[in-house]
Amino acid sequence: MPAPPPPETPDRVVRRAASHEESVRAGRGWWDEEAETYYAEHGRDLGDADLSWGPEGRTEAELGVLGPLRGLDVLEVGGGAAQGARWCAGQGARVLSCDVSGGMLTVAQRLDASRPGASPAAYLQCDGAALPLADACLDVVFTAHGVLAFVPDATSTLREWARVVRPGGRVVFSLPHPFRWVFPDVPGPEGLVARHSYFDRAAYVEETAAGVATYTEHHRTLGDLVRAVHDAGLVLVDLVEPTWVPGRHAWGGWSATRGDLLPGTALLVTVRPADDPDTRQGHSLVTKGS
């Protein structure tokens, strides 16, 4: 398959509504274009086989929010170069990692080729809010700063993740903390001055002069996220706001200057109720309609 054309260079930044289709198209183009650069800049911090929940540097090995993984079927959504998937596989899980960007999956496969042994995870390119998977085929769905901030409808996305999880299974996700929306996305003291309304839910959009979005990010309040979890039929069991790891260097707008004072990441741990009647147990991990 030929490589997709690079995204158009943005001419302006605006706050406006952005549809799901527009957001997915922009996200695919942006991550395809930035995949290698992103890994070059952040690969050392992420580790090639680690699960870091955010720029603060807190890892799953430290926080343990997924629970024991040995023998479980696990999906990493918005997995990028699949660092989290490799970590889960190292804990004995059967892992599938998906991403909207073919460029990011190419980086994942290149990393696999540079490591001894077979790839520990299977890969799937798809929209993380529309999974081509059977109902109740997984034990855990997780994402670290993937998908949810880049689509406009958190509830429908969480419903999709809840659909593929077996009763009693976990859906765990991190994303930029909603409180970050109030402040400029810069790491220094100027990033500590409130500039935007926390209650303004218009998307952040980078677009061309013709109005073509090249990058989108969607905001919802913490209350919106809790309601989305509830409306998706999930139960919130923990909300973690990771603190900054001492000595960690700045990552974009995340920094010690801000991280010592403000939350930068929200990590929500949810479960599908064990007595959920809307289930079809016994399915294997197969695509719908295949």
LUMGU-670732 format. One record per residue (C-alpha): x negated, y negated, z negated; residue number from 1; chain. Coordinates in pm, 1 decimal, decimal comma. Example, Ala and Ser with C-alpha at 12.3 -4.5 7.8 and 13.67 -1.06 7.14 Angstrom:
<atom X="-1230,0" Y="450,0" Z="-780,0" lumba="1" torlum="A"/>
<atom X="-1367,0" Y="106,0" Z="-714,0" lumba="2" torlum="A"/>
***
This chain:
<atom X="0,0" Y="0,0" Z="0,0" lumba="1" torlum="A"/>
<atom X="-148,9" Y="-338,5" Z="94,2" lumba="2" torlum="A"/>
<atom X="-220,4" Y="-583,9" Z="-185,5" lumba="3" torlum="A"/>
<atom X="54,6" Y="-843,7" Z="-238,1" lumba="4" torlum="A"/>
<atom X="-18,4" Y="-1202,3" Z="-139,8" lumba="5" torlum="A"/>
<atom X="-145,0" Y="-1422,0" Z="-423,4" lumba="6" torlum="A"/>
<atom X="111,8" Y="-1639,8" Z="-600,9" lumba="7" torlum="A"/>
<atom X="150,1" Y="-1994,2" Z="-480,2" lumba="8" torlum="A"/>
<atom X="-44,6" Y="-2253,9" Z="-674,7" lumba="9" torlum="A"/>
<atom X="185,3" Y="-2431,1" Z="-920,8" lumba="10" torlum="A"/>
<atom X="232,4" Y="-2803,1" Z="-871,0" lumba="11" torlum="A"/>
<atom X="424,7" Y="-2877,2" Z="-1189,6" lumba="12" torlum="A"/>
<atom X="547,7" Y="-2743,8" Z="-1521,6" lumba="13" torlum="A"/>
<atom X="916,3" Y="-2779,8" Z="-1604,8" lumba="14" torlum="A"/>
<atom X="1167,2" Y="-2654,7" Z="-1861,0" lumba="15" torlum="A"/>
<atom X="1468,7" Y="-2502,6" Z="-1685,9" lumba="16" torlum="A"/>
<atom X="1675,8" Y="-2188,1" Z="-1651,2" lumba="17" torlum="A"/>
<atom X="1508,0" Y="-1902,0" Z="-1465,9" lumba="18" torlum="A"/>
<atom X="1689,7" Y="-1589,1" Z="-1353,4" lumba="19" torlum="A"/>
<atom X="1572,5" Y="-1235,9" Z="-1421,1" lumba="20" torlum="A"/>
<atom X="1487,6" Y="-1176,2" Z="-1055,7" lumba="21" torlum="A"/>
<atom X="1293,2" Y="-1502,0" Z="-1033,9" lumba="22" torlum="A"/>
<atom X="1106,4" Y="-1422,1" Z="-1354,8" lumba="23" torlum="A"/>
<atom X="1013,7" Y="-1069,6" Z="-1246,2" lumba="24" torlum="A"/>
<atom X="891,1" Y="-1189,0" Z="-909,1" lumba="25" torlum="A"/>
<atom X="681,7" Y="-1463,3" Z="-1067,9" lumba="26" torlum="A"/>
<atom X="545,5" Y="-1227,5" Z="-1331,4" lumba="27" torlum="A"/>
<atom X="446,7" Y="-962,7" Z="-1080,7" lumba="28" torlum="A"/>
<atom X="266,0" Y="-1216,3" Z="-864,5" lumba="29" torlum="A"/>
<atom X="92,2" Y="-1386,9" Z="-1156,4" lumba="30" torlum="A"/>
<atom X="-32,5" Y="-1065,3" Z="-1318,7" lumba="31" torlum="A"/>
<atom X="-140,2" Y="-916,6" Z="-985,3" lumba="32" torlum="A"/>
<atom X="-349,6" Y="-1225,1" Z="-922,6" lumba="33" torlum="A"/>
<atom X="-487,6" Y="-1251,8" Z="-1275,9" lumba="34" torlum="A"/>
<atom X="-537,7" Y="-883,0" Z="-1362,9" lumba="35" torlum="A"/>
<atom X="-915,3" Y="-866,2" Z="-1323,8" lumba="36" torlum="A"/>
<atom X="-973,0" Y="-1214,2" Z="-1467,3" lumba="37" torlum="A"/>
<atom X="-755,8" Y="-1136,1" Z="-1769,1" lumba="38" torlum="A"/>
<atom X="-945,5" Y="-815,7" Z="-1840,6" lumba="39" torlum="A"/>
<atom X="-1280,4" Y="-992,4" Z="-1796,7" lumba="40" torlum="A"/>
<atom X="-1175,6" Y="-1259,7" Z="-2048,0" lumba="41" torlum="A"/>
<atom X="-995,3" Y="-1045,5" Z="-2305,3" lumba="42" torlum="A"/>
<atom X="-1101,1" Y="-685,2" Z="-2250,9" lumba="43" torlum="A"/>
<atom X="-1365,1" Y="-700,0" Z="-2523,4" lumba="44" torlum="A"/>
<atom X="-1113,2" Y="-825,6" Z="-2777,7" lumba="45" torlum="A"/>
<atom X="-848,1" Y="-572,7" Z="-2679,0" lumba="46" torlum="A"/>
<atom X="-1078,8" Y="-273,3" Z="-2659,0" lumba="47" torlum="A"/>
<atom X="-1029,2" Y="-14,8" Z="-2384,9" lumba="48" torlum="A"/>
<atom X="-851,9" Y="233,9" Z="-2613,1" lumba="49" torlum="A"/>
<atom X="-704,5" Y="31,5" Z="-2896,3" lumba="50" torlum="A"/>
<atom X="-359,9" Y="-103,1" Z="-2977,3" lumba="51" torlum="A"/>
<atom X="-381,4" Y="-466,6" Z="-3078,7" lumba="52" torlum="A"/>
<atom X="-48,6" Y="-630,1" Z="-3162,6" lumba="53" torlum="A"/>
<atom X="-154,9" Y="-983,4" Z="-3075,4" lumba="54" torlum="A"/>
<atom X="-432,9" Y="-1239,4" Z="-3040,4" lumba="55" torlum="A"/>
<atom X="-470,7" Y="-1244,3" Z="-3420,4" lumba="56" torlum="A"/>
<atom X="-657,4" Y="-912,3" Z="-3389,6" lumba="57" torlum="A"/>
<atom X="-435,2" Y="-693,9" Z="-3608,0" lumba="58" torlum="A"/>
<atom X="-425,6" Y="-336,6" Z="-3476,0" lumba="59" torlum="A"/>
<atom X="-195,7" Y="-39,2" Z="-3508,2" lumba="60" torlum="A"/>
<atom X="-469,8" Y="147,4" Z="-3694,2" lumba="61" torlum="A"/>
<atom X="-438,8" Y="-123,1" Z="-3961,3" lumba="62" torlum="A"/>
<atom X="-63,3" Y="-190,6" Z="-3960,7" lumba="63" torlum="A"/>
<atom X="74,3" Y="156,7" Z="-3884,9" lumba="64" torlum="A"/>
<atom X="415,7" Y="34,3" Z="-3768,1" lumba="65" torlum="A"/>
<atom X="465,0" Y="313,1" Z="-3511,7" lumba="66" torlum="A"/>
<atom X="433,3" Y="590,3" Z="-3768,3" lumba="67" torlum="A"/>
<atom X="273,3" Y="930,7" Z="-3699,5" lumba="68" torlum="A"/>
<atom X="254,2" Y="995,8" Z="-3325,5" lumba="69" torlum="A"/>
<atom X="123,5" Y="1350,5" Z="-3286,2" lumba="70" torlum="A"/>
<atom X="347,4" Y="1551,9" Z="-3056,5" lumba="71" torlum="A"/>
<atom X="578,5" Y="1259,1" Z="-2973,6" lumba="72" torlum="A"/>
<atom X="687,1" Y="1123,8" Z="-2634,5" lumba="73" torlum="A"/>
<atom X="580,5" Y="758,1" Z="-2619,1" lumba="74" torlum="A"/>
<atom X="637,8" Y="481,0" Z="-2366,3" lumba="75" torlum="A"/>
<atom X="426,0" Y="166,7" Z="-2354,0" lumba="76" torlum="A"/>
<atom X="623,2" Y="-106,6" Z="-2173,8" lumba="77" torlum="A"/>
<atom X="429,4" Y="-390,6" Z="-2013,4" lumba="78" torlum="A"/>
<atom X="115,9" Y="-193,8" Z="-2087,5" lumba="79" torlum="A"/>
<atom X="-124,1" Y="-390,5" Z="-1866,6" lumba="80" torlum="A"/>
<atom X="-449,8" Y="-195,2" Z="-1858,1" lumba="81" torlum="A"/>
<atom X="-295,5" Y="67,1" Z="-2092,5" lumba="82" torlum="A"/>
<atom X="-522,9" Y="9,0" Z="-2389,7" lumba="83" torlum="A"/>
<atom X="-236,4" Y="80,3" Z="-2629,2" lumba="84" torlum="A"/>
<atom X="-138,0" Y="392,2" Z="-2437,4" lumba="85" torlum="A"/>
<atom X="-490,2" Y="530,9" Z="-2467,4" lumba="86" torlum="A"/>
<atom X="-487,5" Y="470,3" Z="-2841,2" lumba="87" torlum="A"/>
<atom X="-154,8" Y="651,8" Z="-2878,9" lumba="88" torlum="A"/>
<atom X="-279,9" Y="941,6" Z="-2669,8" lumba="89" torlum="A"/>
<atom X="-579,0" Y="959,5" Z="-2900,7" lumba="90" torlum="A"/>
<atom X="-334,7" Y="1014,1" Z="-3187,7" lumba="91" torlum="A"/>
<atom X="-188,6" Y="1317,5" Z="-3011,2" lumba="92" torlum="A"/>
<atom X="109,3" Y="1160,4" Z="-2833,4" lumba="93" torlum="A"/>
<atom X="229,8" Y="1229,0" Z="-2480,0" lumba="94" torlum="A"/>
<atom X="220,0" Y="882,9" Z="-2324,9" lumba="95" torlum="A"/>
<atom X="362,5" Y="698,9" Z="-2026,3" lumba="96" torlum="A"/>
<atom X="249,6" Y="340,3" Z="-1964,0" lumba="97" torlum="A"/>
<atom X="445,9" Y="114,7" Z="-1730,5" lumba="98" torlum="A"/>
<atom X="390,7" Y="-234,4" Z="-1598,2" lumba="99" torlum="A"/>
<atom X="552,6" Y="-460,5" Z="-1340,3" lumba="100" torlum="A"/>
<atom X="210,4" Y="-539,5" Z="-1193,0" lumba="101" torlum="A"/>
<atom X="30,3" Y="-303,1" Z="-960,7" lumba="102" torlum="A"/>
<atom X="-282,3" Y="-510,6" Z="-1020,1" lumba="103" torlum="A"/>
<atom X="-276,8" Y="-436,2" Z="-1392,2" lumba="104" torlum="A"/>
<atom X="-222,1" Y="-66,0" Z="-1328,5" lumba="105" torlum="A"/>
<atom X="-520,5" Y="-70,7" Z="-1092,4" lumba="106" torlum="A"/>
<atom X="-733,1" Y="-203,7" Z="-1379,1" lumba="107" torlum="A"/>
<atom X="-594,2" Y="74,0" Z="-1601,8" lumba="108" torlum="A"/>
<atom X="-689,6" Y="341,0" Z="-1349,8" lumba="109" torlum="A"/>
<atom X="-1035,4" Y="188,7" Z="-1305,0" lumba="110" torlum="A"/>
<atom X="-1089,8" Y="204,2" Z="-1680,5" lumba="111" torlum="A"/>
<atom X="-979,9" Y="568,2" Z="-1679,8" lumba="112" torlum="A"/>
<atom X="-1228,8" Y="646,1" Z="-1404,4" lumba="113" torlum="A"/>
<atom X="-1510,3" Y="494,1" Z="-1610,4" lumba="114" torlum="A"/>
<atom X="-1428,7" Y="707,4" Z="-1914,1" lumba="115" torlum="A"/>
<atom X="-1503,0" Y="1079,5" Z="-1958,4" lumba="116" torlum="A"/>
<atom X="-1216,2" Y="1324,0" Z="-1916,1" lumba="117" torlum="A"/>
<atom X="-878,0" Y="1293,1" Z="-1748,6" lumba="118" torlum="A"/>
<atom X="-650,1" Y="995,1" Z="-1793,6" lumba="119" torlum="A"/>
<atom X="-468,2" Y="1031,5" Z="-2126,7" lumba="120" torlum="A"/>
<atom X="-155,7" Y="859,1" Z="-1993,3" lumba="121" torlum="A"/>
<atom X="72,1" Y="870,1" Z="-1692,7" lumba="122" torlum="A"/>
<atom X="149,1" Y="542,9" Z="-1515,4" lumba="123" torlum="A"/>
<atom X="463,5" Y="390,0" Z="-1370,1" lumba="124" torlum="A"/>
<atom X="512,1" Y="57,3" Z="-1193,3" lumba="125" torlum="A"/>
<atom X="855,5" Y="-84,3" Z="-1268,9" lumba="126" torlum="A"/>
<atom X="1050,5" Y="-371,2" Z="-1418,3" lumba="127" torlum="A"/>
<atom X="1018,8" Y="-314,3" Z="-1792,0" lumba="128" torlum="A"/>
<atom X="1379,1" Y="-423,7" Z="-1842,0" lumba="129" torlum="A"/>
<atom X="1514,4" Y="-163,4" Z="-1596,0" lumba="130" torlum="A"/>
<atom X="1345,1" Y="167,2" Z="-1669,2" lumba="131" torlum="A"/>
<atom X="1388,5" Y="452,1" Z="-1416,8" lumba="132" torlum="A"/>
<atom X="1402,0" Y="705,3" Z="-1701,0" lumba="133" torlum="A"/>
<atom X="1663,9" Y="938,6" Z="-1841,3" lumba="134" torlum="A"/>
<atom X="1865,4" Y="861,8" Z="-2154,0" lumba="135" torlum="A"/>
<atom X="1719,6" Y="971,6" Z="-2489,1" lumba="136" torlum="A"/>
<atom X="1396,3" Y="1109,8" Z="-2344,3" lumba="137" torlum="A"/>
<atom X="1146,7" Y="936,6" Z="-2574,8" lumba="138" torlum="A"/>
<atom X="1057,2" Y="913,3" Z="-2940,6" lumba="139" torlum="A"/>
<atom X="888,2" Y="572,2" Z="-2932,7" lumba="140" torlum="A"/>
<atom X="900,8" Y="268,2" Z="-2705,4" lumba="141" torlum="A"/>
<atom X="657,4" Y="-13,0" Z="-2778,2" lumba="142" torlum="A"/>
<atom X="506,0" Y="-321,3" Z="-2623,9" lumba="143" torlum="A"/>
<atom X="240,0" Y="-561,1" Z="-2747,4" lumba="144" torlum="A"/>
<atom X="318,8" Y="-905,5" Z="-2606,4" lumba="145" torlum="A"/>
<atom X="472,1" Y="-745,0" Z="-2296,8" lumba="146" torlum="A"/>
<atom X="799,6" Y="-793,1" Z="-2107,9" lumba="147" torlum="A"/>
<atom X="1025,4" Y="-956,0" Z="-2367,1" lumba="148" torlum="A"/>
<atom X="879,8" Y="-1307,6" Z="-2346,2" lumba="149" torlum="A"/>
<atom X="893,1" Y="-1293,3" Z="-1966,7" lumba="150" torlum="A"/>
<atom X="1261,2" Y="-1204,9" Z="-1911,1" lumba="151" torlum="A"/>
<atom X="1563,4" Y="-1423,4" Z="-1990,0" lumba="152" torlum="A"/>
<atom X="1792,1" Y="-1165,9" Z="-2154,4" lumba="153" torlum="A"/>
<atom X="1643,0" Y="-1011,7" Z="-2468,1" lumba="154" torlum="A"/>
<atom X="1959,1" Y="-819,6" Z="-2555,5" lumba="155" torlum="A"/>
<atom X="1989,2" Y="-632,6" Z="-2227,0" lumba="156" torlum="A"/>
<atom X="1618,5" Y="-550,5" Z="-2233,4" lumba="157" torlum="A"/>
<atom X="1639,8" Y="-410,3" Z="-2584,7" lumba="158" torlum="A"/>
<atom X="1951,2" Y="-213,7" Z="-2489,0" lumba="159" torlum="A"/>
<atom X="1751,3" Y="-55,7" Z="-2208,3" lumba="160" torlum="A"/>
<atom X="1472,4" Y="41,3" Z="-2446,5" lumba="161" torlum="A"/>
<atom X="1725,6" Y="173,8" Z="-2697,0" lumba="162" torlum="A"/>
<atom X="1888,8" Y="379,4" Z="-2421,2" lumba="163" torlum="A"/>
<atom X="1576,4" Y="583,0" Z="-2350,0" lumba="164" torlum="A"/>
<atom X="1493,2" Y="647,1" Z="-2717,8" lumba="165" torlum="A"/>
<atom X="1627,0" Y="951,1" Z="-2900,0" lumba="166" torlum="A"/>
<atom X="1832,5" Y="894,9" Z="-3216,5" lumba="167" torlum="A"/>
<atom X="1592,4" Y="826,5" Z="-3500,6" lumba="168" torlum="A"/>
<atom X="1328,3" Y="698,0" Z="-3257,8" lumba="169" torlum="A"/>
<atom X="1148,7" Y="365,0" Z="-3281,9" lumba="170" torlum="A"/>
<atom X="1144,3" Y="57,6" Z="-3063,1" lumba="171" torlum="A"/>
<atom X="859,2" Y="-171,1" Z="-3168,7" lumba="172" torlum="A"/>
<atom X="766,0" Y="-493,4" Z="-2995,5" lumba="173" torlum="A"/>
<atom X="552,3" Y="-800,3" Z="-3047,8" lumba="174" torlum="A"/>
<atom X="574,6" Y="-1132,3" Z="-2869,1" lumba="175" torlum="A"/>
<atom X="464,7" Y="-1492,3" Z="-2922,9" lumba="176" torlum="A"/>
<atom X="622,8" Y="-1612,7" Z="-3245,9" lumba="177" torlum="A"/>
<atom X="925,0" Y="-1833,9" Z="-3168,8" lumba="178" torlum="A"/>
<atom X="781,8" Y="-2106,0" Z="-3392,4" lumba="179" torlum="A"/>
<atom X="492,8" Y="-2149,1" Z="-3146,0" lumba="180" torlum="A"/>
<atom X="742,4" Y="-2303,7" Z="-2902,6" lumba="181" torlum="A"/>
<atom X="743,8" Y="-2622,1" Z="-3110,6" lumba="182" torlum="A"/>
<atom X="372,5" Y="-2691,4" Z="-3062,3" lumba="183" torlum="A"/>
<atom X="143,2" Y="-2755,3" Z="-2763,8" lumba="184" torlum="A"/>
<atom X="-34,8" Y="-2442,4" Z="-2646,8" lumba="185" torlum="A"/>
<atom X="-383,1" Y="-2563,9" Z="-2737,8" lumba="186" torlum="A"/>
<atom X="-616,1" Y="-2417,8" Z="-3003,2" lumba="187" torlum="A"/>
<atom X="-742,8" Y="-2735,4" Z="-3174,7" lumba="188" torlum="A"/>
<atom X="-587,3" Y="-2979,5" Z="-3423,7" lumba="189" torlum="A"/>
<atom X="-380,8" Y="-3137,5" Z="-3145,5" lumba="190" torlum="A"/>
<atom X="-196,5" Y="-2806,0" Z="-3130,8" lumba="191" torlum="A"/>
<atom X="-62,1" Y="-2866,0" Z="-3483,1" lumba="192" torlum="A"/>
<atom X="165,9" Y="-3155,1" Z="-3389,3" lumba="193" torlum="A"/>
<atom X="530,2" Y="-3063,9" Z="-3318,1" lumba="194" torlum="A"/>
<atom X="626,2" Y="-3166,2" Z="-2963,2" lumba="195" torlum="A"/>
<atom X="920,0" Y="-2949,8" Z="-2857,9" lumba="196" torlum="A"/>
<atom X="1255,2" Y="-2857,5" Z="-3002,6" lumba="197" torlum="A"/>
<atom X="1268,1" Y="-2512,0" Z="-3157,2" lumba="198" torlum="A"/>
<atom X="1630,0" Y="-2495,4" Z="-3042,7" lumba="199" torlum="A"/>
<atom X="1563,0" Y="-2576,6" Z="-2676,5" lumba="200" torlum="A"/>
<atom X="1599,2" Y="-2239,8" Z="-2502,4" lumba="201" torlum="A"/>
<atom X="1513,6" Y="-2360,5" Z="-2152,2" lumba="202" torlum="A"/>
<atom X="1235,7" Y="-2150,0" Z="-2003,5" lumba="203" torlum="A"/>
<atom X="880,3" Y="-2271,5" Z="-1951,7" lumba="204" torlum="A"/>
<atom X="828,9" Y="-2256,6" Z="-1575,4" lumba="205" torlum="A"/>
<atom X="526,1" Y="-2323,6" Z="-1359,8" lumba="206" torlum="A"/>
<atom X="649,9" Y="-2385,8" Z="-1007,0" lumba="207" torlum="A"/>
<atom X="551,4" Y="-2514,8" Z="-666,7" lumba="208" torlum="A"/>
<atom X="674,1" Y="-2842,2" Z="-519,9" lumba="209" torlum="A"/>
<atom X="938,6" Y="-2636,4" Z="-342,1" lumba="210" torlum="A"/>
<atom X="1068,8" Y="-2507,2" Z="-674,7" lumba="211" torlum="A"/>
<atom X="926,1" Y="-2155,0" Z="-643,3" lumba="212" torlum="A"/>
<atom X="838,9" Y="-2021,4" Z="-988,6" lumba="213" torlum="A"/>
<atom X="487,5" Y="-1880,7" Z="-1019,1" lumba="214" torlum="A"/>
<atom X="502,0" Y="-1813,9" Z="-1394,6" lumba="215" torlum="A"/>
<atom X="786,4" Y="-1808,6" Z="-1645,9" lumba="216" torlum="A"/>
<atom X="809,6" Y="-1764,6" Z="-2020,9" lumba="217" torlum="A"/>
<atom X="1135,9" Y="-1748,3" Z="-2211,0" lumba="218" torlum="A"/>
<atom X="1207,3" Y="-1875,0" Z="-2560,3" lumba="219" torlum="A"/>
<atom X="1454,7" Y="-1757,2" Z="-2818,8" lumba="220" torlum="A"/>
<atom X="1465,8" Y="-1833,5" Z="-3188,1" lumba="221" torlum="A"/>
<atom X="1391,1" Y="-1577,2" Z="-3456,6" lumba="222" torlum="A"/>
<atom X="1763,8" Y="-1557,1" Z="-3522,5" lumba="223" torlum="A"/>
<atom X="1823,4" Y="-1487,6" Z="-3153,2" lumba="224" torlum="A"/>
<atom X="1580,2" Y="-1195,5" Z="-3171,7" lumba="225" torlum="A"/>
<atom X="1745,9" Y="-1046,9" Z="-3478,8" lumba="226" torlum="A"/>
<atom X="2087,8" Y="-1074,1" Z="-3314,7" lumba="227" torlum="A"/>
<atom X="1952,2" Y="-916,1" Z="-2995,9" lumba="228" torlum="A"/>
<atom X="1821,2" Y="-620,7" Z="-3196,9" lumba="229" torlum="A"/>
<atom X="2162,8" Y="-578,0" Z="-3361,1" lumba="230" torlum="A"/>
<atom X="2353,6" Y="-616,3" Z="-3033,7" lumba="231" torlum="A"/>
<atom X="2130,2" Y="-352,3" Z="-2873,0" lumba="232" torlum="A"/>
<atom X="2241,6" Y="-100,4" Z="-3134,6" lumba="233" torlum="A"/>
<atom X="1906,9" Y="-95,6" Z="-3310,3" lumba="234" torlum="A"/>
<atom X="1830,6" Y="-143,7" Z="-3678,8" lumba="235" torlum="A"/>
<atom X="1557,8" Y="-385,2" Z="-3784,6" lumba="236" torlum="A"/>
<atom X="1339,3" Y="-221,4" Z="-4047,5" lumba="237" torlum="A"/>
<atom X="1050,0" Y="-468,8" Z="-4059,5" lumba="238" torlum="A"/>
<atom X="941,5" Y="-808,2" Z="-3929,7" lumba="239" torlum="A"/>
<atom X="565,8" Y="-858,5" Z="-3945,1" lumba="240" torlum="A"/>
<atom X="394,5" Y="-1193,2" Z="-3889,4" lumba="241" torlum="A"/>
<atom X="28,4" Y="-1094,2" Z="-3851,4" lumba="242" torlum="A"/>
<atom X="-232,6" Y="-1317,4" Z="-4010,2" lumba="243" torlum="A"/>
<atom X="-548,2" Y="-1430,7" Z="-3833,4" lumba="244" torlum="A"/>
<atom X="-846,7" Y="-1196,4" Z="-3861,0" lumba="245" torlum="A"/>
<atom X="-1140,6" Y="-1394,9" Z="-4007,0" lumba="246" torlum="A"/>
<atom X="-1411,8" Y="-1451,3" Z="-3748,5" lumba="247" torlum="A"/>
<atom X="-1179,6" Y="-1393,1" Z="-3454,0" lumba="248" torlum="A"/>
<atom X="-1247,5" Y="-1642,9" Z="-3173,8" lumba="249" torlum="A"/>
<atom X="-981,1" Y="-1848,8" Z="-2998,6" lumba="250" torlum="A"/>
<atom X="-754,7" Y="-1685,8" Z="-2742,2" lumba="251" torlum="A"/>
<atom X="-581,6" Y="-1950,3" Z="-2532,7" lumba="252" torlum="A"/>
<atom X="-361,9" Y="-2146,9" Z="-2772,1" lumba="253" torlum="A"/>
<atom X="-424,9" Y="-1898,6" Z="-3054,4" lumba="254" torlum="A"/>
<atom X="-707,7" Y="-1991,1" Z="-3288,5" lumba="255" torlum="A"/>
<atom X="-819,4" Y="-1987,5" Z="-3650,4" lumba="256" torlum="A"/>
<atom X="-725,3" Y="-2356,2" Z="-3672,9" lumba="257" torlum="A"/>
<atom X="-364,9" Y="-2271,2" Z="-3597,0" lumba="258" torlum="A"/>
<atom X="-361,7" Y="-1912,1" Z="-3717,2" lumba="259" torlum="A"/>
<atom X="-450,8" Y="-2007,7" Z="-4073,2" lumba="260" torlum="A"/>
<atom X="-145,1" Y="-2237,0" Z="-4087,3" lumba="261" torlum="A"/>
<atom X="116,6" Y="-2112,1" Z="-3840,4" lumba="262" torlum="A"/>
<atom X="249,9" Y="-1772,8" Z="-3732,8" lumba="263" torlum="A"/>
<atom X="140,2" Y="-1686,2" Z="-3378,8" lumba="264" torlum="A"/>
<atom X="294,6" Y="-1342,3" Z="-3329,2" lumba="265" torlum="A"/>
<atom X="623,3" Y="-1182,7" Z="-3432,6" lumba="266" torlum="A"/>
<atom X="618,9" Y="-802,5" Z="-3458,8" lumba="267" torlum="A"/>
<atom X="960,7" Y="-639,7" Z="-3492,8" lumba="268" torlum="A"/>
<atom X="997,7" Y="-276,7" Z="-3595,1" lumba="269" torlum="A"/>
<atom X="1335,8" Y="-124,6" Z="-3510,6" lumba="270" torlum="A"/>
<atom X="1493,6" Y="221,0" Z="-3500,1" lumba="271" torlum="A"/>
<atom X="1782,1" Y="377,0" Z="-3314,8" lumba="272" torlum="A"/>
<atom X="2012,9" Y="516,5" Z="-3585,0" lumba="273" torlum="A"/>
<atom X="1979,0" Y="891,4" Z="-3628,6" lumba="274" torlum="A"/>
<atom X="2357,7" Y="932,3" Z="-3624,6" lumba="275" torlum="A"/>
<atom X="2404,4" Y="732,0" Z="-3303,6" lumba="276" torlum="A"/>
<atom X="2681,5" Y="915,6" Z="-3115,0" lumba="277" torlum="A"/>
<atom X="2581,3" Y="767,0" Z="-2778,8" lumba="278" torlum="A"/>
<atom X="2309,7" Y="1019,9" Z="-2701,3" lumba="279" torlum="A"/>
<atom X="2224,5" Y="1302,1" Z="-2470,9" lumba="280" torlum="A"/>
<atom X="1963,2" Y="1498,9" Z="-2658,4" lumba="281" torlum="A"/>
<atom X="1744,3" Y="1755,8" Z="-2494,9" lumba="282" torlum="A"/>
<atom X="1641,8" Y="1549,8" Z="-2190,4" lumba="283" torlum="A"/>
<atom X="1286,5" Y="1559,3" Z="-2068,9" lumba="284" torlum="A"/>
<atom X="1104,7" Y="1253,7" Z="-1937,5" lumba="285" torlum="A"/>
<atom X="1247,5" Y="1245,2" Z="-1583,0" lumba="286" torlum="A"/>
<atom X="1352,0" Y="962,8" Z="-1358,5" lumba="287" torlum="A"/>
<atom X="1715,2" Y="896,9" Z="-1290,1" lumba="288" torlum="A"/>
<atom X="1832,6" Y="975,6" Z="-940,1" lumba="289" torlum="A"/>
<atom X="1518,2" Y="1166,0" Z="-845,4" lumba="290" torlum="A"/>
***
